[in-house]
């Protein structure tokens, strides 16, 4: 009997456990190590931050569904991975041995890299439901006492979509509260241009997002390096192409939500051969770590190099479609290894994104995610908002029911005409780059 341990129960880790159970059957053991027993649907956090969702609406207690599917849950979380010993040290000091380990931790949020940054200091966040609930309290204060707002993403950030989403969701919430006319808004981003998204744009995201910002009366600053954040003020340097400071900005703020840079979690950082200098997991084209072939990595914790040089450091996002492709490939490859065969599946590394703007939105498809692409498409409209709500309901049902891929997901993808985007390559092809 093989024992597979999944580290993390977020978007990737939970689905990883379900797909492993389907791929391996009941004769093998699957364990999930996570901080707590609850799954939280992170894409809904911007709605939580303006009061459109509650914590209860976007969380699922995994205890019963894991028990039903024969998956062991260790809610004490991990303190350290010991790949040489093939063990995970839990936060209570116990050790969990494995035959195969899948690291799906998501990121550590590097608020401490900038003075005055983060929910514990002078800015808000939507990266965690706890942060979003704190942001909701700040939003209520803003409505009661309107003032300038700053939204965006700092240097080294790799997940820009939620920053744009929250800017427009906040705009809609302030309009609903009849105070938008008293709230100047500025979008501050490390991207070299609006709509870069860490992907050098997708379709006409530059034109679409610039147009949306103008229509919503939101000013913007690109190539921004945030120097420090003080109560009531953001200090940032706008960097020129040659690396010099083009302009220094002091932007007033009564409310600020800036996305941080990511790094690997403490349980894996600093392990030679396992991670890069930022603590992200090194993987080959089969999601397998080259130094420790019984360890796999999926999701945001995986190392991917940037798409090109930019004046301010910009990372590459790992979108939900890409993560699901990693999951499916990894489940297939571990099943092959258990059978004594070599791994041969590779993720397709495509991106499909629905960015909600409160009452409209932008959708894009990048195939593959990193250019040059075979498909490079973006579009906007009110239908995106409706689609995002539908996806939230679908995915939470998927988590609650313990299903890895129900039939209607395949049907929906075929109806949308993108049924091949999540397809996993079996043998050959170009795989995941290392960083």
Residue pairs with C-beta under 8 A, 6 or more apart in sequence:
1 27
1 28
1 29
2 24
2 28
2 29
2 99
2 100
2 338
3 28
3 29
3 30
3 31
3 97
3 98
3 99
3 100
4 20
4 24
4 28
4 29
4 30
4 31
4 98
4 99
4 100
4 101
4 102
4 334
5 30
5 31
5 32
5 33
5 88
5 96
5 98
5 100
5 101
5 102
6 13
6 16
6 17
6 20
6 30
6 31
6 32
6 33
6 101
6 102
6 104
7 13
7 33
7 78
7 81
7 88
7 101
7 102
7 103
7 104
7 105
7 267
8 32
8 33
8 34
8 103
8 104
8 105
8 106
8 299
8 301
9 17
9 32
9 34
9 39
9 62
9 73
10 39
10 40
10 42
10 104
10 105
10 106
10 299
11 41
11 42
11 299
11 320
11 323
12 104
12 106
12 298
12 299
12 300
12 323
12 324
12 326
12 327
13 32
13 34
13 102
13 104
13 105
13 298
13 299
14 32
14 39
14 62
14 399
15 324
15 327
15 398
15 404
16 102
16 104
16 298
16 327
16 330
16 331
17 30
17 32
17 66
17 69
17 71
18 69
18 402
18 403
18 404
19 327
19 328
19 331
19 404
19 405
20 30
20 102
20 331
20 334
21 30
21 69
21 70
21 71
21 404
22 331
22 404
23 331
23 332
23 334
23 335
24 30
24 334
24 335
24 338
26 70
28 338
29 72
30 70
30 71
30 72
31 71
31 72
31 73
31 74
31 96
31 98
32 62
32 66
32 71
32 72
32 73
32 74
33 74
33 76
33 77
33 78
33 88
33 90
33 96
34 62
34 73
34 74
34 75
34 77
35 75
35 76
35 77
35 91
36 75
36 77
37 61
37 62
37 63
37 73
37 75
38 59
38 60
38 61
38 62
39 59
39 60
39 62
39 399
40 55
40 58
40 59
40 128
40 129
41 58
41 59
41 392
41 395
41 396
41 399
42 127
42 128
42 129
43 162
43 320
43 388
43 391
43 392
44 53
44 57
44 58
44 392
45 58
45 126
45 127
45 128
45 129
45 131
45 132
45 162
46 126
46 132
46 162
46 165
46 166
46 169
46 356
47 53
47 169
47 356
48 54
48 55
48 58
48 126
48 129
48 132
48 133
48 135
48 136
49 124
49 126
49 132
49 133
49 135
49 136
49 139
49 166
49 169
49 170
49 257
50 136
50 139
50 169
50 170
50 173
51 136
51 139
51 140
51 173
52 169
52 173
55 129
55 133
58 129
58 392
58 396
59 129
60 396
60 399
60 400
62 73
62 399
63 73
65 399
65 400
65 401
65 402
66 72
66 73
66 402
67 73
68 402
69 402
74 90
74 96
76 90
76 91
76 92
76 94
77 90
77 91
78 88
78 89
78 90
78 91
78 105
78 267
79 89
79 90
79 91
79 93
79 267
80 88
80 89
80 266
80 267
81 87
81 88
81 89
81 101
81 103
81 267
81 268
81 271
81 274
81 295
82 88
82 89
82 95
83 101
83 271
83 273
83 274
83 289
83 291
83 292
83 294
83 295
84 292
85 97
86 97
86 98
86 99
86 101
86 294
87 95
87 96
87 97
87 98
88 95
88 96
88 98
88 101
88 267
89 95
90 96
98 294
99 294
100 294
100 295
100 296
100 334
100 337
100 338
101 294
101 295
101 296
102 295
102 296
102 297
102 298
102 330
102 334
103 268
103 281
103 295
103 296
103 297
103 298
103 301
104 297
104 298
104 299
104 301
105 264
105 265
105 267
105 268
105 299
105 301
106 265
106 299
106 300
106 301
107 262
107 263
107 264
107 265
107 300
107 301
108 262
108 263
108 264
108 265
108 266
108 269
108 279
109 118
109 125
109 127
109 128
109 260
109 262
110 156
110 260
110 261
110 262
110 263
111 117
111 118
111 119
111 120
111 121
111 125
111 260
112 118
113 156
113 260
113 261
114 154
114 226
114 227
114 228
114 229
114 260
115 227
115 228
115 229
116 122
116 123
116 228
116 229
116 230
117 123
117 154
117 226
117 228
117 229
117 258
117 260
118 125
118 260
119 125
119 131
119 134
119 135
121 229
122 229
122 230
122 231
122 256
123 229
123 256
123 257
123 258
124 131
124 134
124 135
124 138
124 255
124 256
124 257
125 131
125 132
125 134
125 135
125 257
125 258
125 259
125 260
126 132
126 135
126 162
126 166
126 257
126 259
127 162
127 259
127 260
135 257
138 255
139 170
139 173
139 255
141 255
142 149
142 174
142 179
142 183
142 254
142 255
143 174
143 177
143 179
145 254
146 174
146 179
146 182
146 183
146 254
147 182
147 183
147 252
147 253
147 254
147 255
148 183
148 184
148 185
148 186
148 251
148 252
148 253
148 254
148 255
149 170
149 183
149 184
149 185
149 186
149 253
149 254
149 255
149 256
150 185
150 186
150 187
150 188
150 234
150 251
150 253
150 255
150 256
150 257
150 258
151 163
151 166
151 167
151 170
151 185
151 186
151 187
151 188
151 218
151 256
151 257
151 258
152 163
152 167
152 186
152 187
152 188
152 189
152 221
152 224
152 258
152 259
153 159
153 160
153 163
153 189
153 190
153 191
153 258
153 259
154 190
154 224
154 226
154 258
154 259
154 260
154 261
155 190
155 224
155 225
155 226
155 261
155 312
155 313
155 314
156 190
156 260
156 261
156 262
156 313
156 314
156 315
157 163
157 190
157 198
157 259
157 260
157 261
157 262
157 314
157 315
158 198
158 261
158 262
158 314
158 315
158 316
158 317
158 318
159 198
159 259
159 262
159 300
159 315
159 317
160 189
160 191
160 196
160 197
160 198
160 259
160 317
161 197
161 317
161 319
161 353
161 355
162 259
163 187
163 189
163 257
163 258
163 259
164 187
164 209
164 355
164 357
164 362
165 355
165 356
165 357
165 361
166 257
167 185
167 187
167 213
167 216
167 218
168 212
168 216
168 356
168 357
168 358
168 360
168 361
169 356
169 357
169 358
170 185
170 257
171 180
171 185
171 216
171 218
171 358
172 357
172 358
172 359
173 358
174 180
174 183
184 219
185 216
185 217
185 218
185 219
186 218
186 219
186 220
186 221
186 251
187 194
187 213
187 218
187 219
187 220
187 221
188 220
188 221
188 224
188 226
188 234
188 236
188 249
188 251
188 258
189 220
189 221
189 222
189 224
190 223
190 224
190 225
190 310
190 312
190 313
190 314
191 197
191 198
191 222
191 223
191 310
191 314
192 222
192 223
192 310
192 311
192 312
192 314
193 201
193 206
193 222
194 206
194 209
194 210
194 213
194 220
194 222
195 201
195 204
195 205
195 206
195 207
195 208
195 209
195 210
196 205
196 206
196 310
196 314
197 205
197 317
198 306
198 307
198 314
198 315
198 316
198 317
199 307
199 316
199 317
199 351
199 366
199 369
199 370
199 371
200 307
200 308
200 371
202 351
202 353
202 364
202 365
202 366
202 376
202 377
202 378
203 364
203 365
203 376
203 377
203 378
203 379
204 378
205 362
205 364
205 378
208 362
208 378
208 380
209 362
210 220
212 357
212 362
212 380
213 219
213 220
221 236
221 238
221 249
221 251
222 238
223 238
223 239
223 240
223 246
223 310
223 311
223 312
224 236
224 237
224 238
224 239
224 249
224 312
225 236
225 237
225 238
225 239
225 312
226 234
226 235
226 236
226 258
227 235
227 236
227 237
228 235
229 235
229 256
229 258
232 252
232 253
232 254
233 250
233 251
233 252
233 253
234 249
234 250
234 251
234 253
234 256
234 258
235 248
235 249
235 250
236 248
236 249
236 251
237 245
237 247
237 248
237 249
238 245
238 246
238 247
238 248
238 249
239 245
239 246
239 311
239 312
240 246
240 311
241 311
243 311
261 313
261 315
262 278
262 300
262 315
263 269
263 278
263 279
263 280
264 275
264 278
264 279
264 280
264 281
264 301
265 279
265 301
268 274
268 275
268 279
268 281
268 301
269 275
269 279
270 279
272 291
273 282
273 289
273 290
273 291
273 292
274 281
274 282
274 289
274 291
274 292
274 295
275 281
275 282
275 303
276 282
276 303
276 435
278 303
280 301
280 302
280 303
280 304
280 435
281 289
281 295
281 297
281 301
281 302
281 303
282 289
282 290
282 291
282 297
282 303
282 434
282 435
283 289
283 290
283 296
283 297
283 302
283 303
283 432
283 434
284 290
284 431
284 432
284 434
285 346
285 429
285 430
285 431
285 432
286 329
286 330
286 333
286 343
286 344
286 345
286 346
286 431
287 296
287 297
287 298
287 302
287 326
287 329
287 330
287 333
287 347
287 432
288 295
288 296
288 333
288 343
289 295
289 296
289 297
290 434
296 330
296 333
296 334
298 323
298 326
298 327
298 330
299 318
299 323
299 326
300 318
300 323
302 318
302 326
302 432
303 434
303 435
304 315
304 316
304 318
304 370
304 432
304 433
304 435
305 316
305 433
305 434
305 435
306 313
306 314
306 315
306 316
307 316
307 370
307 371
316 369
316 370
317 351
319 351
319 352
319 353
319 369
320 352
320 353
321 350
321 351
321 352
321 353
321 421
321 422
322 347
322 349
322 350
322 351
322 369
324 422
325 347
325 348
325 349
325 350
325 422
325 424
326 347
328 345
328 347
328 422
328 424
329 345
329 346
329 347
329 424
329 425
330 345
332 343
332 344
332 345
332 424
332 426
333 343
333 344
333 345
334 343
336 342
336 343
336 344
336 345
337 343
344 426
344 427
345 424
345 425
345 426
346 424
346 425
346 426
346 429
346 430
346 431
346 432
347 424
347 425
347 431
347 432
348 367
348 368
348 421
348 422
348 423
348 424
348 425
349 368
349 369
349 370
349 432
350 365
350 366
350 367
350 368
350 369
350 375
350 421
350 422
351 364
351 365
351 366
351 367
351 368
351 369
352 363
352 364
352 365
352 418
352 421
353 363
353 364
354 361
354 363
354 384
354 387
354 388
354 391
355 361
355 362
355 363
355 364
355 384
355 388
356 384
356 385
356 388
356 389
357 384
357 385
358 385
359 382
359 385
360 380
360 381
360 382
360 384
360 385
361 380
361 381
361 382
361 384
361 385
361 387
361 388
362 378
362 379
362 380
362 384
363 378
363 379
363 380
363 384
363 387
364 377
364 378
364 379
365 375
365 376
365 377
365 378
365 418
365 421
366 373
366 375
366 376
366 377
367 373
367 374
367 375
367 376
367 421
368 374
370 433
394 408
394 409
394 412
398 406
398 409
410 419
413 419
413 421
413 422
